[in-house]
Amino acid sequence: MRMKMILVVDDDALLLESFAALLSLKYYDVLQASSGEDAVEILNDLHYIIDLVLTDRQMPGGILGESVIRHAKSVRPQIKTILMSGGL
């Protein structure tokens, strides 16, 4: 049985590493992306069987969390997604 794979997307390196470490301790395979652009690139690589995208909502630059989720659903309709935000 394969381990579930989670793509974690966050521009904050400390949060990205923390989420990845915690999820790995719970026996998930974790892919990391530090931007929306990196996440889209990973999602386009169908070599990865990604079960869940956990993405920050607000990231500097071009692609925000909502766009990452829309893209994920367009290329992988079965994928689960969680949008998170540290802002109020």
DOBA-919372 format. One line per 3 residues: number of its first residue (from 1); for each residue x, z, y of N, C-alpha, C. Coordinates in Angstrom, 2 decimals, padded with zeros to 5 digits. Example, Ala and Ser with C-alpha at 12.3 -4.5 7.8 and 13.67 -1.06 7.14 Angstrom:
2
1 = 013.19 007.80 -005.69 012.30 007.80 -004.50 013.20 007.80 -003.30 ~ 012.85 007.08 -002.25 013.67 007.14 -001.06 012.90 007.87 000.03
//
This chain:
88
1 = 000.84 000.00 -001.18 000.00 000.00 000.00 000.89 000.00 001.25 ~ 000.61 -000.90 002.17 001.42 -000.98 003.38 001.00 000.08 004.39 ~ 001.97 000.46 005.21 001.68 001.40 006.30 000.96 000.65 007.41
4 = 000.06 001.31 008.11 -000.62 000.71 009.25 000.38 000.50 010.37 ~ 000.23 -000.61 011.10 001.14 -000.93 012.19 000.42 -000.80 013.53 ~ 001.08 -000.10 014.46 000.53 000.12 015.79 001.49 -000.46 016.82
7 = 000.94 -001.22 017.75 001.70 -001.71 018.90 001.42 -000.78 020.07 ~ 002.46 -000.11 020.55 002.34 000.79 021.69 002.92 000.09 022.92 ~ 002.14 000.08 024.01 002.54 -000.62 025.23 002.50 000.35 026.40
10 = 003.65 000.57 027.02 003.72 001.45 028.20 005.00 001.14 028.96 ~ 004.91 001.10 030.28 006.08 000.84 031.10 006.94 002.09 031.30 ~ 006.40 003.26 030.99 007.14 004.52 031.10 007.92 004.73 029.80
13 = 009.24 004.60 029.87 010.09 004.65 028.67 009.94 005.97 027.92 ~ 009.82 007.07 028.63 009.68 008.37 027.98 008.37 008.45 027.19 ~ 007.29 008.00 027.79 006.00 008.01 027.08 006.03 007.04 025.89
16 = 006.60 005.88 026.08 006.69 004.89 025.01 007.43 005.45 023.81 ~ 008.58 006.04 024.06 009.38 006.64 022.98 008.65 007.82 022.34 ~ 007.97 008.63 023.15 007.25 009.80 022.62 006.11 009.37 021.70
19 = 005.31 008.41 022.16 004.22 007.92 021.31 004.77 007.33 020.01 ~ 005.82 006.54 020.12 006.40 005.91 018.92 006.91 006.97 017.95 ~ 007.58 007.98 018.47 008.12 009.04 017.60 007.00 009.81 016.91
22 = 005.97 010.18 017.66 004.86 010.93 017.07 004.12 010.12 016.01 ~ 003.87 008.86 016.30 003.17 008.01 015.34 004.01 007.76 014.10 ~ 005.31 007.61 014.27 006.20 007.42 013.12 006.19 008.65 012.22
25 = 006.11 009.83 012.82 006.04 011.06 012.02 004.77 011.10 011.16 ~ 003.73 010.41 011.61 002.47 010.35 010.88 002.41 009.13 009.96 ~ 003.58 008.54 009.70 003.74 007.43 008.74 003.07 006.13 009.17
28 = 003.14 005.83 010.46 002.74 004.53 010.96 004.00 003.72 011.26 ~ 003.91 002.40 011.04 004.93 001.50 011.55 004.60 001.27 013.01 ~ 005.59 001.34 013.88 005.33 001.25 015.32 006.18 000.14 015.93
31 = 005.51 -000.72 016.68 006.18 -001.71 017.52 006.04 -001.23 018.96 ~ 007.05 -001.45 019.77 007.03 -000.99 021.16 007.16 -002.17 022.12 ~ 006.37 -002.11 023.20 006.48 -003.09 024.27 006.47 -002.33 025.59
34 = 007.42 -002.66 026.45 007.53 -001.95 027.72 006.81 -002.67 028.87 ~ 006.09 -003.74 028.54 005.32 -004.47 029.56 004.19 -005.23 028.87 ~ 003.23 -005.66 029.67 002.16 -006.49 029.14 002.69 -007.81 028.61
37 = 003.68 -008.35 029.29 004.28 -009.62 028.85 004.93 -009.47 027.48 ~ 005.65 -008.38 027.28 006.28 -008.14 025.97 005.22 -007.98 024.89 ~ 004.12 -007.30 025.22 003.04 -007.09 024.26 002.42 -008.41 023.83
40 = 002.18 -009.30 024.79 001.60 -010.61 024.48 002.53 -011.39 023.55 ~ 003.82 -011.33 023.83 004.79 -012.02 022.98 004.74 -011.50 021.54 ~ 004.66 -010.19 021.39 004.58 -009.59 020.05 003.27 -009.98 019.37
43 = 002.17 -009.92 020.11 000.87 -010.28 019.54 000.81 -011.73 019.10 ~ 001.54 -012.59 019.76 001.56 -014.01 019.40 002.37 -014.28 018.14 ~ 003.21 -013.34 017.75 004.02 -013.49 016.54 003.18 -013.02 015.35
46 = 002.60 -013.97 014.65 001.68 -013.62 013.56 002.40 -013.10 012.32 ~ 003.72 -012.98 012.39 004.49 -012.35 011.32 004.11 -010.88 011.20 ~ 003.77 -010.25 012.33 003.39 -008.84 012.34 001.91 -008.68 012.03
49 = 001.60 -007.77 011.12 000.21 -007.44 010.82 -000.12 -006.16 011.59 ~ -000.64 -006.32 012.79 -000.88 -005.20 013.69 -002.32 -004.74 013.53 ~ -002.48 -003.43 013.31 -003.81 -002.86 013.09 -004.42 -002.30 014.37
52 = -003.56 -001.85 015.29 -004.05 -001.18 016.50 -003.10 -001.45 017.65 ~ -003.68 -001.68 018.83 -002.91 -001.75 020.07 -003.29 -000.53 020.91 ~ -002.29 000.24 021.28 -002.45 001.41 022.15 -001.72 001.06 023.44
55 = -002.47 000.80 024.51 -001.84 000.30 025.73 -002.20 001.10 026.96 ~ -001.21 001.24 027.81 -001.42 001.83 029.13 -002.27 000.87 029.94 ~ -003.09 001.40 030.82 -003.96 000.56 031.65 -003.17 -000.03 032.82
58 = -002.44 000.79 033.52 -001.77 000.38 034.75 -000.28 000.21 034.51 ~ 000.18 -001.02 034.62 001.61 -001.29 034.47 002.04 -002.21 035.60 ~ 003.21 -001.99 036.16 003.66 -002.87 037.23 003.92 -004.28 036.70
61 = 003.81 -005.23 037.58 004.06 -006.60 037.16 002.77 -007.35 036.93 ~ 002.84 -008.32 036.07 001.75 -009.27 035.90 000.59 -008.84 035.02 ~ 000.84 -008.44 033.79 -000.24 -008.26 032.82 -000.59 -006.78 032.68
64 = -001.84 -006.45 032.98 -002.34 -005.08 032.86 -002.89 -004.83 031.46 ~ -003.18 -003.57 031.18 -003.67 -003.18 029.86 -004.93 -003.90 029.42 ~ -005.87 -004.09 030.35 -007.11 -004.80 030.00 -006.81 -006.22 029.53
67 = -005.84 -006.87 030.17 -005.48 -008.23 029.78 -004.78 -008.26 028.43 ~ -003.98 -007.23 028.14 -003.35 -007.12 026.83 -004.43 -007.03 025.76 ~ -005.44 -006.21 026.01 -006.53 -006.06 025.03 -007.30 -007.37 024.86
70 = -007.63 -008.03 025.96 -008.34 -009.32 025.86 -007.53 -010.32 025.04 ~ -006.23 -010.38 025.30 -005.38 -011.31 024.55 -005.32 -010.92 023.07 ~ -005.17 -009.61 022.81 -005.12 -009.15 021.42 -006.37 -009.57 020.67
73 = -007.54 -009.39 021.29 -008.81 -009.74 020.63 -008.96 -011.25 020.46 ~ -008.34 -012.03 021.35 -008.45 -013.49 021.23 -007.60 -014.04 020.09 ~ -006.43 -013.43 019.85 -005.56 -013.94 018.79 -005.74 -013.20 017.47
76 = -006.32 -012.00 017.55 -006.54 -011.17 016.35 -007.90 -010.47 016.48 ~ -008.98 -011.18 016.22 -010.32 -010.64 016.48 -010.62 -009.30 015.78 ~ -009.96 -009.03 014.67 -010.23 -007.81 013.91 -009.48 -006.59 014.43
79 = -008.58 -006.77 015.38 -007.69 -005.69 015.81 -008.46 -004.59 016.55 ~ -008.02 -003.36 016.36 -008.57 -002.21 017.07 -007.71 -001.99 018.32 ~ -008.32 -001.48 019.39 -007.58 -001.26 020.62 -007.96 000.07 021.26
82 = -006.99 000.65 021.95 -007.21 001.85 022.75 -006.52 001.63 024.09 ~ -007.29 001.82 025.17 -006.76 001.71 026.52 -006.60 003.12 027.07 ~ -005.39 003.45 027.54 -005.16 004.80 028.04 -004.67 004.73 029.48
85 = -004.88 005.83 030.20 -004.44 005.90 031.58 -004.03 007.30 031.94 ~ -002.93 007.43 032.64 -002.48 008.73 033.12 -002.98 008.99 034.52 ~ -003.50 007.99 035.18 -003.99 008.13 036.55 -005.43 008.59 036.59
88 = -005.81 009.09 037.72 -007.21 009.53 037.90 -008.01 008.51 038.64
//
